[in-house]
């Protein structure tokens, strides 16, 4: 796989870079950089990669919360969910908006 941050030729092609700063080569959402701004292009690419990773993390967190809520609703034990998720029971209750008062002792008891 080509490393866009460390292979300037590939990065140039990937973002529509033009050494003559020809804006016509760059897609509308991708800034075009002059040869003197190679580092700025690398920063832009790294920032875009980080933004994409942040979006994926946010999606994964929403999926985890949805799954935890569904599992609690279906009667899964809180301790089992804590072990499976790597969260504490208190963290699960906090992220799902659940109340320990609603959970039966069987759901919180460790076997």
C-alpha positions as CSV (number, residue, x, y, z in Angstrom):
1,X,0.0,0.0,0.0
2,X,1.3,3.4,-0.8
3,X,2.1,5.7,2.1
4,X,0.7,9.1,1.1
5,X,2.5,10.9,3.9
6,X,6.0,9.6,3.0
7,X,5.8,9.2,-0.7
8,X,5.5,12.7,-2.2
9,X,4.9,11.4,-5.7
10,X,2.0,9.3,-4.6
11,X,0.6,12.0,-2.4
12,X,0.9,14.5,-5.3
13,X,-1.2,12.2,-7.5
14,X,-3.7,11.3,-4.7
15,X,-4.6,14.9,-3.9
16,X,-4.4,16.4,-7.4
17,X,-1.2,18.2,-6.5
18,X,0.4,20.3,-9.2
19,X,3.8,21.7,-9.0
20,X,2.5,24.7,-11.0
21,X,-0.3,25.2,-8.5
22,X,-2.9,24.5,-11.2
23,X,-6.2,24.5,-9.2
24,X,-8.0,22.7,-12.0
25,X,-6.3,19.4,-11.1
26,X,-7.5,19.4,-7.5
27,X,-11.0,18.1,-6.5
28,X,-13.1,20.9,-5.0
29,X,-12.7,19.5,-1.4
30,X,-8.9,19.0,-1.7
31,X,-6.7,22.0,-1.5
32,X,-3.9,22.3,-4.1
33,X,-0.4,23.2,-2.8
34,X,2.6,24.8,-4.5
35,X,5.9,22.9,-4.4
36,X,7.0,25.2,-1.6
37,X,4.0,24.0,0.5
38,X,4.9,20.3,0.6
39,X,4.8,20.2,4.4
40,X,1.5,22.0,4.5
41,X,0.1,19.2,2.2
42,X,1.5,16.6,4.6
43,X,-0.2,18.3,7.5
44,X,-3.5,18.5,5.6
45,X,-3.3,14.8,4.8
46,X,-2.5,13.9,8.4
47,X,-5.3,16.0,9.7
48,X,-7.7,14.4,7.2
49,X,-6.6,11.0,8.3
50,X,-7.1,11.9,12.0
51,X,-10.6,13.3,11.3
52,X,-11.5,10.0,9.5
53,X,-10.2,8.0,12.5
54,X,-12.2,10.2,14.9
55,X,-15.3,9.6,12.8
56,X,-14.8,5.8,12.9
57,X,-14.2,5.9,16.7
58,X,-17.4,7.9,17.2
59,X,-19.3,5.3,15.1
60,X,-17.8,2.5,17.1
61,X,-18.7,4.1,20.4
62,X,-22.3,4.6,19.3
63,X,-22.5,1.0,18.2
64,X,-21.1,-0.2,21.6
65,X,-23.7,1.9,23.5
66,X,-26.5,0.6,21.3
67,X,-25.4,-3.0,21.9
68,X,-25.0,-2.4,25.6
69,X,-28.5,-0.9,25.8
70,X,-30.0,-3.8,23.8
71,X,-28.2,-6.3,26.0
72,X,-29.4,-4.7,29.2
73,X,-32.9,-4.5,27.9
74,X,-32.9,-8.2,27.1
75,X,-31.8,-9.1,30.6
76,X,-28.0,-9.6,30.2
77,X,-26.0,-9.5,33.4
78,X,-24.3,-6.2,34.0
79,X,-21.1,-7.9,35.2
80,X,-21.0,-10.1,32.0
81,X,-21.3,-6.9,29.9
82,X,-18.6,-5.2,31.9
83,X,-16.2,-8.1,31.3
84,X,-17.1,-8.2,27.6
85,X,-16.8,-4.5,27.0
86,X,-13.8,-3.7,29.2
87,X,-15.9,-1.1,31.0
88,X,-16.9,-1.1,34.7
89,X,-20.5,-1.6,35.6
90,X,-20.7,2.1,36.6
91,X,-19.3,3.2,33.2
92,X,-21.9,1.0,31.4
93,X,-24.7,2.5,33.4
94,X,-23.4,6.0,32.7
95,X,-23.0,5.6,28.9
96,X,-26.3,3.9,28.5
97,X,-28.2,6.2,30.7
98,X,-29.4,3.1,32.7
99,X,-30.2,3.1,36.4
100,X,-28.9,0.5,38.8
101,X,-32.3,0.7,40.5
102,X,-33.8,-0.8,37.3
103,X,-31.5,-3.8,37.3
104,X,-32.2,-6.9,39.3
105,X,-29.7,-8.3,41.8
106,X,-29.2,-11.2,39.4
107,X,-28.0,-8.9,36.7
108,X,-25.3,-7.3,38.9
109,X,-24.3,-10.3,40.9
110,X,-21.0,-12.0,40.0
111,X,-21.2,-15.8,39.5
